Amino acid sequence: LPRCLLQYVEIKIHVGVAKILMDRSAVLNALNPQLLADLSTAISVVHQENRVASVVLAGNGDDFCSGIDLKSLSAIADLPEADALPQWFSAWQHLTELYEQLLRFPKPVIAAVDGGAIGAGLGLALAADMIVASSRASFTAVAVRRGLVGGSTAALLAFRYGSALAARMLLTGQSVDADEAYRLGMCGPPVPSDQVWVAAHELACQCAQAPRAAVQATKRMLNEAIGETLLTHLATGAANSATACTTESAAEGIRAFLDRREPEWPD
């Protein structure tokens, strides 16, 4: 498939499985507007490919995805308030639309997580149907430590694994390592880093053995019938995240991260 249309994503197809590879490894595959657009395009392209029965989503380099690129948010924070607010809403809406695209995508999606899945990157893994984790994988909902609100990640965490785990991760910013993720049912047994793609591919092939119509109907039942309120919660979460970006705490959290210093929270 042509790479020229996509700046930060590569698509490879092997034996009925499409691998969608995020490739901004210099910034730990942080999600800027172009990467979000590329992922959306890649998912649409793979949707049209009849030879593809299932998908593996992965990140190039040492991490799966470090979340929203705070440089993109910083550029919005520098705008006058009247101009910034619609852009905050637009930024979080684009992220949430990508999650919804994955949830509604008719083919099984396996997130192959090696290294960190952080914030919106964790949300990306949770929007996939299943997670395969390497032994060095970690899962973190870190927004609160930046003065932000991870609204869409909150909705996905609570939907997948319940509100108790969601509260613990979202309110503390604690990481869950691969072994604990396995114990909590978030993924299967962790595999070595160099085997994460192989393990994800095997799982994707297992999904592909069933008739496509049955797989599609089952996924729709899980994510759109049982998960009917999830789509509403995602929209609410995006609105909450955008509103939180207008606070002094959010501005300081973003600045502190980019300056590589501890934040000085306003009283």
Backbone as CSV, one residue per row, in Angstrom:
resi,resn,N_x,N_y,N_z,CA_x,CA_y,CA_z,C_x,C_y,C_z
1,LEU,0.848,-1.193,0.000,0.000,0.000,0.000,0.883,1.243,0.000
2,PRO,0.471,2.325,-0.676,1.346,3.498,-0.830,1.575,4.233,0.478
3,ARG,2.843,4.446,0.812,3.211,5.181,2.018,3.113,6.687,1.784
4,CYS,3.159,7.104,0.506,3.287,8.529,0.200,2.120,9.351,0.754
5,LEU,0.951,8.733,0.946,-0.210,9.470,1.433,-0.156,9.698,2.937
6,LEU,0.687,8.952,3.624,0.713,8.971,5.078,2.099,9.388,5.559
7,GLN,2.141,10.403,6.407,3.428,10.915,6.877,3.972,10.107,8.045
8,TYR,3.086,9.702,8.963,3.539,9.094,10.207,2.995,7.683,10.451
9,VAL,2.413,7.084,9.436,1.838,5.740,9.591,2.248,4.880,8.403
10,GLU,2.569,3.629,8.693,2.889,2.656,7.652,1.884,1.506,7.742
11,ILE,1.428,1.032,6.589,0.498,-0.104,6.533,1.196,-1.266,5.836
12,LYS,1.190,-2.429,6.484,1.700,-3.649,5.867,0.621,-4.723,5.978
13,ILE,0.472,-5.525,4.934,-0.514,-6.605,4.947,0.199,-7.929,4.766
14,HIS,-0.082,-8.870,5.674,0.554,-10.188,5.633,-0.466,-11.241,6.042
15,VAL,-0.760,-12.150,5.132,-1.655,-13.288,5.377,-2.974,-12.831,6.024
16,GLY,-3.616,-11.851,5.418,-4.928,-11.430,5.875,-4.943,-10.505,7.077
17,VAL,-3.761,-10.153,7.578,-3.671,-9.258,8.736,-2.969,-7.970,8.309
18,ALA,-3.603,-6.834,8.590,-2.980,-5.533,8.313,-2.283,-5.040,9.569
19,LYS,-1.055,-4.614,9.416,-0.319,-3.984,10.515,-0.305,-2.483,10.266
20,ILE,-0.907,-1.730,11.202,-0.876,-0.271,11.145,0.165,0.191,12.156
21,LEU,1.246,0.769,11.649,2.397,1.121,12.484,2.528,2.629,12.614
22,MET,2.372,3.137,13.848,2.631,4.559,14.111,4.134,4.797,14.077
23,ASP,4.556,5.864,13.419,5.996,6.071,13.235,6.385,7.528,13.493
24,ARG,6.278,7.912,14.768,6.884,9.167,15.258,7.761,8.793,16.444
25,SER,8.659,7.856,16.235,9.405,7.266,17.349,10.279,8.290,18.067
26,ALA,10.694,9.360,17.379,11.543,10.377,18.021,10.817,11.067,19.168
27,VAL,9.466,11.084,19.124,8.665,11.693,20.197,7.735,10.641,20.804
28,LEU,8.192,9.381,20.797,7.466,8.267,21.428,6.058,8.120,20.849
29,ASN,5.941,8.385,19.547,4.670,8.262,18.829,3.560,9.126,19.433
30,ALA,3.949,10.315,19.913,2.962,11.257,20.449,1.982,11.655,19.352
31,LEU,0.723,11.813,19.747,-0.367,12.049,18.796,-0.510,13.534,18.492
32,ASN,0.022,13.966,17.359,-0.221,15.322,16.884,-1.334,15.264,15.837
33,PRO,-1.847,16.393,15.361,-2.962,16.360,14.407,-2.682,15.516,13.168
34,GLN,-1.446,15.547,12.657,-1.139,14.779,11.450,-1.166,13.280,11.706
35,LEU,-0.627,12.838,12.845,-0.663,11.405,13.166,-2.107,10.931,13.362
36,LEU,-2.930,11.751,14.038,-4.341,11.398,14.190,-5.013,11.251,12.823
37,ALA,-4.742,12.185,11.918,-5.325,12.131,10.576,-4.820,10.911,9.817
38,ASP,-3.519,10.617,9.946,-2.938,9.462,9.255,-3.556,8.150,9.757
39,LEU,-3.754,8.049,11.074,-4.363,6.836,11.631,-5.788,6.662,11.111
40,SER,-6.537,7.745,11.083,-7.907,7.685,10.579,-7.933,7.244,9.117
41,THR,-7.020,7.799,8.318,-6.924,7.410,6.904,-6.539,5.947,6.766
42,ALA,-5.566,5.504,7.564,-5.110,4.110,7.495,-6.241,3.139,7.820
43,ILE,-7.026,3.477,8.833,-8.151,2.615,9.216,-9.172,2.557,8.083
44,SER,-9.423,3.693,7.437,-10.357,3.722,6.304,-9.837,2.891,5.133
45,VAL,-8.532,2.988,4.872,-7.925,2.216,3.775,-8.061,0.720,4.041
46,VAL,-7.738,0.310,5.262,-7.790,-1.110,5.615,-9.236,-1.619,5.614
47,HIS,-10.165,-0.727,5.962,-11.593,-1.080,5.928,-11.992,-1.552,4.526
48,GLN,-11.447,-0.902,3.502,-11.817,-1.207,2.114,-11.085,-2.425,1.545
49,GLU,-10.065,-2.899,2.247,-9.254,-4.017,1.741,-9.925,-5.348,2.065
50,ASN,-10.485,-6.007,1.055,-11.182,-7.271,1.286,-10.258,-8.383,1.763
51,ARG,-8.973,-8.299,1.416,-8.050,-9.368,1.837,-7.682,-9.255,3.315
52,VAL,-8.060,-8.144,3.958,-7.739,-7.955,5.378,-8.923,-8.409,6.230
53,ALA,-8.641,-9.363,7.134,-9.685,-9.865,8.038,-9.538,-9.287,9.443
54,SER,-8.344,-8.867,9.807,-8.109,-8.306,11.137,-6.893,-7.391,11.085
55,VAL,-6.697,-6.614,12.169,-5.700,-5.541,12.179,-4.874,-5.596,13.457
56,VAL,-3.579,-5.326,13.320,-2.696,-5.120,14.470,-2.243,-3.667,14.461
57,LEU,-2.442,-2.977,15.577,-2.018,-1.582,15.732,-0.790,-1.560,16.629
58,ALA,0.295,-0.947,16.158,1.549,-0.963,16.905,2.264,0.376,16.757
59,GLY,3.297,0.573,17.581,4.104,1.780,17.510,5.548,1.440,17.203
60,ASN,6.190,2.233,16.369,7.606,2.024,16.063,8.468,2.539,17.213
61,GLY,9.604,1.930,17.435,10.514,2.401,18.473,10.245,1.758,19.814
62,ASP,10.608,2.479,20.885,10.597,1.908,22.232,9.251,1.994,22.938
63,ASP,8.285,2.734,22.375,7.000,2.913,23.046,5.857,2.768,22.063
64,PHE,4.721,2.316,22.591,3.502,2.209,21.779,3.017,3.602,21.417
65,CYS,2.695,4.420,22.421,2.227,5.786,22.173,2.227,6.561,23.487
66,SER,2.853,7.738,23.475,2.999,8.531,24.693,1.854,9.511,24.912
67,GLY,0.790,9.417,24.086,-0.378,10.266,24.295,-0.388,11.489,23.404
68,ILE,-1.254,12.429,23.738,-1.368,13.673,22.966,-0.032,14.418,23.007
69,ASP,0.372,14.922,21.850,1.587,15.722,21.763,1.325,17.076,22.433
70,LEU,1.960,17.297,23.592,1.677,18.515,24.352,2.185,19.770,23.644
71,LYS,3.078,19.613,22.666,3.475,20.784,21.870,2.284,21.307,21.068
72,SER,1.442,20.391,20.598,0.234,20.811,19.871,-0.707,21.563,20.800
73,LEU,-0.854,21.054,22.039,-1.722,21.730,23.006,-1.140,23.072,23.418
74,SER,0.178,23.139,23.525,0.828,24.394,23.914,0.562,25.490,22.888
75,ALA,0.556,25.117,21.617,0.289,26.106,20.565,-1.119,26.681,20.714
76,ILE,-2.078,25.847,21.121,-3.445,26.341,21.339,-3.485,27.230,22.580
77,ALA,-2.752,26.823,23.640,-2.747,27.574,24.897,-2.234,29.005,24.706
78,ASP,-1.409,29.211,23.686,-0.848,30.539,23.432,-1.822,31.478,22.714
79,LEU,-2.946,30.947,22.253,-3.927,31.766,21.543,-4.777,32.565,22.522
80,PRO,-5.408,33.665,22.077,-6.396,34.354,22.920,-7.519,33.389,23.298
81,GLU,-8.097,33.578,24.473,-9.063,32.621,25.015,-10.228,32.369,24.054
82,ALA,-10.730,33.394,23.421,-11.872,33.233,22.513,-11.526,32.352,21.318
83,ASP,-10.263,32.417,20.882,-9.820,31.589,19.754,-9.447,30.184,20.220
84,ALA,-8.973,30.079,21.463,-8.455,28.798,21.949,-9.564,27.783,22.199
85,LEU,-10.686,28.248,22.779,-11.717,27.298,23.221,-12.223,26.399,22.090
86,PRO,-12.612,26.951,20.921,-13.060,26.050,19.856,-11.963,25.084,19.391
87,GLN,-10.701,25.537,19.483,-9.617,24.641,19.074,-9.392,23.529,20.093
88,TRP,-9.594,23.831,21.389,-9.528,22.765,22.394,-10.578,21.706,22.084
89,PHE,-11.805,22.155,21.838,-12.888,21.216,21.551,-12.584,20.407,20.289
90,SER,-12.041,21.066,19.284,-11.718,20.379,18.032,-10.640,19.319,18.250
91,ALA,-9.610,19.664,19.034,-8.501,18.726,19.276,-8.990,17.455,19.961
92,TRP,-9.789,17.616,21.009,-10.272,16.436,21.732,-11.329,15.687,20.942
93,GLN,-12.094,16.413,20.117,-13.095,15.752,19.287,-12.428,14.847,18.251
94,HIS,-11.327,15.313,17.653,-10.622,14.498,16.662,-10.089,13.213,17.296
95,LEU,-9.577,13.318,18.507,-9.091,12.125,19.205,-10.246,11.155,19.468
96,THR,-11.349,11.685,19.968,-12.488,10.839,20.300,-13.093,10.210,19.046
97,GLU,-13.098,10.936,17.951,-13.590,10.374,16.687,-12.727,9.197,16.230
98,LEU,-11.414,9.256,16.489,-10.532,8.140,16.151,-10.873,6.920,17.004
99,TYR,-11.085,7.135,18.304,-11.499,6.023,19.170,-12.791,5.394,18.651
100,GLU,-13.763,6.251,18.309,-15.049,5.738,17.849,-14.897,4.999,16.525
101,GLN,-14.004,5.486,15.675,-13.743,4.808,14.399,-13.223,3.386,14.640
102,LEU,-12.341,3.235,15.629,-11.822,1.905,15.969,-12.919,1.022,16.570
103,LEU,-13.746,1.602,17.438,-14.808,0.830,18.075,-15.845,0.352,17.056
104,ARG,-16.116,1.162,16.048,-17.115,0.810,15.026,-16.503,0.040,13.850
105,PHE,-15.206,-0.019,13.781,-14.508,-0.709,12.691,-14.938,-2.180,12.679
106,PRO,-15.363,-2.718,11.539,-15.996,-4.042,11.555,-15.051,-5.223,11.756
107,LYS,-13.740,-4.989,11.683,-12.778,-6.087,11.807,-12.080,-6.014,13.171
108,PRO,-11.706,-7.163,13.740,-11.012,-7.141,15.035,-9.699,-6.355,14.960
109,VAL,-9.428,-5.572,16.010,-8.188,-4.786,16.110,-7.439,-5.229,17.363
110,ILE,-6.181,-5.602,17.181,-5.319,-6.008,18.290,-4.276,-4.918,18.497
111,ALA,-4.186,-4.358,19.700,-3.127,-3.393,20.023,-1.909,-4.170,20.516
112,ALA,-0.800,-4.053,19.803,0.462,-4.691,20.198,1.271,-3.656,20.971
113,VAL,1.246,-3.745,22.295,1.829,-2.702,23.144,3.202,-3.133,23.647
114,ASP,4.216,-2.440,23.166,5.589,-2.617,23.635,6.028,-1.271,24.189
115,GLY,6.484,-1.226,25.439,6.808,0.047,26.063,5.552,0.730,26.579
116,GLY,5.576,2.053,26.615,4.506,2.801,27.266,3.285,3.032,26.395
117,ALA,2.109,2.847,27.004,0.831,3.305,26.433,0.303,4.308,27.443
118,ILE,0.448,5.592,27.136,0.284,6.656,28.122,-0.842,7.599,27.699
119,GLY,-1.732,7.927,28.637,-2.772,8.921,28.371,-3.634,8.548,27.177
120,ALA,-3.647,9.416,26.164,-4.414,9.139,24.953,-3.888,7.907,24.228
121,GLY,-2.613,7.566,24.447,-2.058,6.326,23.888,-2.661,5.106,24.556
122,LEU,-2.906,5.204,25.864,-3.644,4.153,26.569,-5.056,4.060,25.992
123,GLY,-5.688,5.205,25.757,-7.015,5.209,25.151,-7.030,4.499,23.809
124,LEU,-5.975,4.698,23.027,-5.866,4.049,21.721,-5.829,2.527,21.875
125,ALA,-5.053,2.045,22.848,-4.991,0.599,23.103,-6.341,0.073,23.573
126,LEU,-7.043,0.863,24.398,-8.341,0.438,24.929,-9.435,0.465,23.860
127,ALA,-9.282,1.302,22.848,-10.256,1.348,21.758,-10.115,0.144,20.833
128,ALA,-8.932,-0.505,20.869,-8.771,-1.777,20.161,-9.570,-2.851,20.900
129,ASP,-9.813,-3.959,20.240,-10.627,-5.014,20.841,-9.857,-5.844,21.866
130,MET,-8.573,-5.996,21.639,-7.723,-6.776,22.542,-6.337,-6.163,22.597
131,ILE,-5.628,-6.456,23.689,-4.265,-5.961,23.872,-3.325,-7.141,24.018
132,VAL,-2.234,-7.108,23.265,-1.097,-8.005,23.487,0.026,-7.140,24.037
133,ALA,0.574,-7.518,25.179,1.586,-6.694,25.848,2.925,-7.415,25.893
134,SER,3.982,-6.655,25.669,5.325,-7.202,25.897,5.644,-7.103,27.380
135,SER,6.693,-7.772,27.794,7.085,-7.769,29.212,7.503,-6.383,29.677
136,ARG,7.817,-5.482,28.758,8.207,-4.118,29.132,7.101,-3.095,28.877
137,ALA,5.901,-3.595,28.636,4.758,-2.697,28.435,4.336,-2.080,29.765
138,SER,3.799,-0.870,29.700,3.199,-0.233,30.876,2.026,0.623,30.405
139,PHE,1.050,0.779,31.294,-0.189,1.471,30.969,-0.410,2.565,32.004
140,THR,-0.553,3.816,31.535,-0.625,4.952,32.450,-1.657,5.961,31.974
141,ALA,-2.503,6.404,32.902,-3.442,7.504,32.635,-2.921,8.719,33.402
142,VAL,-2.179,9.578,32.720,-1.349,10.575,33.396,-1.914,11.992,33.346
143,ALA,-3.083,12.181,32.747,-3.597,13.540,32.508,-3.659,14.377,33.773
144,VAL,-4.132,13.776,34.882,-4.331,14.543,36.117,-3.018,15.159,36.601
145,ARG,-1.907,14.516,36.337,-0.606,15.040,36.757,-0.132,16.194,35.877
146,ARG,-0.835,16.435,34.780,-0.525,17.576,33.905,-1.566,18.679,34.072
147,GLY,-2.459,18.522,35.050,-3.526,19.501,35.215,-4.630,19.347,34.187
148,LEU,-4.675,18.191,33.536,-5.644,17.929,32.475,-6.659,16.886,32.924
149,VAL,-7.641,16.626,32.081,-8.658,15.602,32.344,-8.673,14.627,31.166
150,GLY,-8.393,13.363,31.440,-8.412,12.336,30.393,-9.798,11.752,30.254
151,GLY,-10.737,12.540,29.724,-12.144,12.156,29.717,-12.446,10.927,28.878
152,SER,-11.907,10.872,27.667,-12.187,9.734,26.786,-11.490,8.475,27.287
153,THR,-10.279,8.633,27.803,-9.574,7.485,28.392,-10.350,6.951,29.586
154,ALA,-10.927,7.857,30.375,-11.738,7.449,31.529,-12.913,6.591,31.076
155,ALA,-13.605,7.029,30.022,-14.764,6.281,29.525,-14.361,4.889,29.061
156,LEU,-13.236,4.793,28.348,-12.777,3.503,27.831,-12.299,2.582,28.943
157,LEU,-11.564,3.146,29.912,-11.085,2.336,31.046,-12.260,1.754,31.834
158,ALA,-13.236,2.596,32.132,-14.386,2.138,32.916,-15.192,1.102,32.142
159,PHE,-15.324,1.289,30.829,-16.067,0.339,30.007,-15.362,-1.010,29.951
160,ARG,-14.053,-0.996,29.745,-13.313,-2.248,29.580,-13.122,-2.986,30.906
161,TYR,-12.747,-2.251,31.964,-12.263,-2.930,33.173,-12.924,-2.485,34.468
162,GLY,-13.917,-1.592,34.380,-14.655,-1.198,35.574,-14.166,0.095,36.186
163,SER,-15.044,0.713,36.983,-14.769,2.048,37.519,-13.733,2.040,38.636
164,ALA,-13.555,0.905,39.327,-12.569,0.871,40.417,-11.151,1.029,39.871
165,LEU,-10.822,0.254,38.836,-9.496,0.381,38.222,-9.348,1.744,37.558
166,ALA,-10.419,2.208,36.903,-10.367,3.520,36.255,-10.054,4.615,37.267
167,ALA,-10.723,4.577,38.423,-10.489,5.595,39.449,-9.056,5.546,39.948
168,ARG,-8.567,4.347,40.213,-7.194,4.219,40.714,-6.179,4.778,39.731
169,MET,-6.315,4.415,38.462,-5.344,4.865,37.463,-5.489,6.349,37.157
170,LEU,-6.736,6.823,37.027,-6.961,8.206,36.612,-6.635,9.215,37.707
171,LEU,-6.946,8.883,38.954,-6.759,9.841,40.045,-5.336,9.871,40.579
172,THR,-4.594,8.774,40.428,-3.219,8.726,40.943,-2.168,8.914,39.858
173,GLY,-2.506,8.556,38.613,-1.503,8.557,37.554,-0.540,7.394,37.657
174,GLN,-0.861,6.399,38.520,0.009,5.229,38.671,0.070,4.418,37.379
175,SER,1.231,3.834,37.108,1.380,2.932,35.970,1.004,1.509,36.366
176,VAL,0.476,0.790,35.423,0.222,-0.647,35.570,1.208,-1.364,34.653
177,ASP,2.066,-2.220,35.218,3.036,-2.916,34.379,2.392,-4.125,33.715
178,ALA,3.149,-4.804,32.864,2.590,-5.877,32.048,2.073,-7.031,32.896
179,ASP,2.800,-7.390,33.950,2.370,-8.515,34.793,1.055,-8.192,35.502
180,GLU,0.942,-6.955,36.021,-0.298,-6.576,36.697,-1.439,-6.464,35.691
181,ALA,-1.137,-5.957,34.497,-2.166,-5.869,33.457,-2.715,-7.259,33.134
182,TYR,-1.841,-8.252,33.085,-2.282,-9.634,32.847,-3.158,-10.115,33.998
183,ARG,-2.740,-9.825,35.221,-3.504,-10.252,36.398,-4.886,-9.603,36.408
184,LEU,-4.970,-8.366,35.924,-6.236,-7.636,35.903,-7.121,-8.000,34.707
185,GLY,-6.605,-8.829,33.812,-7.387,-9.241,32.652,-7.316,-8.277,31.479
186,MET,-6.370,-7.331,31.514,-6.261,-6.363,30.428,-5.631,-6.976,29.178
187,CYS,-4.835,-8.012,29.366,-4.109,-8.629,28.256,-3.817,-10.086,28.603
188,GLY,-3.275,-10.832,27.649,-2.812,-12.186,27.909,-1.445,-12.159,28.575
189,PRO,-0.826,-13.325,28.760,0.510,-13.359,29.365,1.497,-12.504,28.573
190,PRO,2.289,-11.670,29.253,3.265,-10.841,28.532,4.266,-11.689,27.756
191,VAL,4.715,-11.163,26.633,5.678,-11.855,25.773,6.939,-10.994,25.654
192,PRO,8.071,-11.582,25.257,9.272,-10.767,25.045,9.032,-9.690,23.989
193,SER,9.757,-8.587,24.092,9.575,-7.462,23.169,9.636,-7.878,21.708
194,ASP,10.585,-8.736,21.389,10.763,-9.103,19.986,9.695,-10.087,19.493
195,GLN,8.791,-10.493,20.394,7.730,-11.428,20.018,6.337,-10.787,20.029
196,VAL,6.254,-9.496,20.357,4.932,-8.890,20.536,4.155,-8.841,19.223
197,TRP,4.849,-8.554,18.120,4.172,-8.537,16.816,3.723,-9.943,16.439
198,VAL,4.568,-10.942,16.692,4.223,-12.330,16.362,2.990,-12.773,17.152
199,ALA,2.986,-12.472,18.458,1.860,-12.864,19.315,0.568,-12.157,18.882
200,ALA,0.680,-10.870,18.547,-0.501,-10.126,18.095,-1.002,-10.675,16.763
201,HIS,-0.085,-11.018,15.876,-0.454,-11.574,14.572,-1.175,-12.909,14.747
202,GLU,-0.687,-13.743,15.662,-1.332,-15.041,15.912,-2.762,-14.847,16.424
203,LEU,-2.938,-13.884,17.331,-4.274,-13.612,17.862,-5.193,-13.082,16.763
204,ALA,-4.646,-12.206,15.920,-5.417,-11.667,14.798,-5.833,-12.786,13.840
205,CYS,-4.938,-13.753,13.606,-5.253,-14.883,12.729,-6.348,-15.763,13.338
206,GLN,-6.338,-15.917,14.654,-7.396,-16.690,15.318,-8.759,-16.035,15.073
207,CYS,-8.800,-14.701,15.187,-10.058,-13.983,14.923,-10.516,-14.200,13.482
208,ALA,-9.547,-14.292,12.569,-9.862,-14.386,11.146,-10.393,-15.760,10.746
209,GLN,-10.300,-16.736,11.634,-10.775,-18.086,11.305,-12.296,-18.183,11.313
210,ALA,-12.962,-17.266,11.994,-14.429,-17.272,12.051,-14.999,-16.535,10.843
211,PRO,-16.247,-16.812,10.478,-16.862,-16.080,9.358,-16.916,-14.579,9.657
212,ARG,-16.636,-13.797,8.647,-16.534,-12.352,8.865,-17.848,-11.744,9.354
213,ALA,-18.959,-12.239,8.828,-20.250,-11.677,9.228,-20.496,-11.897,10.717
214,ALA,-20.107,-13.072,11.216,-20.299,-13.369,12.637,-19.383,-12.515,13.503
215,VAL,-18.135,-12.336,13.060,-17.188,-11.505,13.805,-17.677,-10.063,13.847
216,GLN,-18.132,-9.563,12.697,-18.600,-8.176,12.627,-19.809,-7.962,13.526
217,ALA,-20.753,-8.898,13.496,-21.954,-8.771,14.326,-21.606,-8.847,15.811
218,THR,-20.638,-9.698,16.156,-20.223,-9.827,17.557,-19.557,-8.549,18.048
219,LYS,-18.695,-7.985,17.203,-18.026,-6.741,17.597,-19.041,-5.604,17.737
220,ARG,-20.011,-5.554,16.831,-21.040,-4.520,16.924,-21.846,-4.673,18.215
221,MET,-22.162,-5.924,18.573,-22.899,-6.174,19.812,-22.101,-5.685,21.023
222,LEU,-20.799,-5.994,21.044,-19.960,-5.613,22.185,-19.814,-4.103,22.320
223,ASN,-19.508,-3.444,21.227,-19.128,-2.031,21.297,-20.274,-1.054,21.081
224,GLU,-21.348,-1.500,20.421,-22.439,-0.575,20.113,-23.746,-0.926,20.821
225,ALA,-23.935,-2.201,21.169,-25.149,-2.584,21.913,-24.848,-2.603,23.406
226,ILE,-23.984,-3.536,23.820,-23.572,-3.550,25.235,-22.877,-2.238,25.586
227,GLY,-22.100,-1.722,24.657,-21.371,-0.474,24.890,-22.103,0.767,24.422
228,GLU,-23.429,0.707,24.382,-24.211,1.833,23.855,-23.885,3.142,24.567
229,THR,-23.792,3.085,25.904,-23.523,4.327,26.642,-22.070,4.779,26.500
230,LEU,-21.182,3.869,26.072,-19.773,4.247,25.908,-19.627,5.396,24.927
231,LEU,-20.347,5.334,23.820,-20.209,6.372,22.797,-20.659,7.732,23.331
232,THR,-21.703,7.733,24.163,-22.137,8.973,24.818,-21.077,9.459,25.790
233,HIS,-20.503,8.533,26.571,-19.487,8.900,27.552,-18.220,9.421,26.877
234,LEU,-17.899,8.900,25.708,-16.733,9.408,24.975,-16.935,10.873,24.592
235,ALA,-18.112,11.198,24.104,-18.401,12.592,23.721,-18.357,13.508,24.942
236,THR,-18.926,13.044,26.053,-18.891,13.830,27.293,-17.463,13.992,27.778
237,GLY,-16.690,12.913,27.685,-15.292,12.969,28.110,-14.482,13.960,27.304
238,ALA,-14.719,14.000,25.989,-14.009,14.961,25.141,-14.349,16.391,25.539
239,ALA,-15.614,16.651,25.832,-16.027,17.995,26.252,-15.390,18.375,27.584
240,ASN,-15.349,17.432,28.522,-14.706,17.695,29.817,-13.218,17.965,29.660
241,SER,-12.569,17.200,28.787,-11.130,17.395,28.548,-10.863,18.777,27.959
242,ALA,-11.697,19.176,26.993,-11.514,20.485,26.353,-11.714,21.612,27.351
243,THR,-12.754,21.510,28.176,-13.025,22.551,29.173,-11.885,22.657,30.168
244,ALA,-11.333,21.514,30.595,-10.228,21.516,31.562,-8.988,22.194,31.010
245,CYS,-8.830,22.179,29.688,-7.651,22.797,29.070,-7.632,24.312,29.226
246,THR,-8.789,24.903,29.562,-8.856,26.362,29.691,-8.383,26.847,31.057
247,THR,-8.055,25.935,31.981,-7.696,26.332,33.344,-6.224,26.730,33.454
248,GLU,-5.915,27.485,34.523,-4.522,27.850,34.791,-3.682,26.613,35.084
249,SER,-4.285,25.633,35.750,-3.546,24.407,36.073,-3.104,23.689,34.806
250,ALA,-3.991,23.615,33.821,-3.642,22.958,32.565,-2.509,23.692,31.864
251,ALA,-2.591,25.007,31.822,-1.537,25.797,31.175,-0.193,25.569,31.858
252,GLU,-0.194,25.549,33.201,1.048,25.318,33.937,1.550,23.892,33.733
253,GLY,0.643,22.918,33.730,1.052,21.523,33.533,1.701,21.303,32.184
254,ILE,1.125,21.905,31.150,1.688,21.772,29.804,3.050,22.462,29.726
255,ARG,3.121,23.695,30.279,4.400,24.436,30.247,5.491,23.682,30.995
256,ALA,5.148,23.170,32.176,6.131,22.470,33.000,6.655,21.226,32.294
257,PHE,5.763,20.496,31.647,6.198,19.295,30.922,7.163,19.658,29.812
258,LEU,6.820,20.686,29.035,7.679,21.078,27.911,8.989,21.680,28.397
259,ASP,8.967,22.330,29.579,10.197,22.901,30.154,11.000,21.873,30.948
260,ARG,10.444,20.656,31.094,11.095,19.570,31.836,11.384,19.974,33.278
261,ARG,10.352,20.496,33.927,10.465,20.888,35.332,9.213,20.454,36.078
262,GLU,9.255,20.521,37.396,8.086,20.221,38.199,7.083,21.375,38.093
263,PRO,5.800,21.072,37.970,4.812,22.152,37.869,4.647,22.893,39.204
264,GLU,4.328,24.173,39.119,4.012,24.975,40.285,2.525,25.317,40.191
265,TRP,1.711,24.522,40.855,0.261,24.630,40.699,-0.263,25.912,41.335
266,PRO,-1.198,26.581,40.649,-1.816,27.775,41.241,-2.664,27.373,42.437
267,ASP,-2.811,28.297,43.411,-3.610,27.999,44.603,-5.086,27.902,44.261
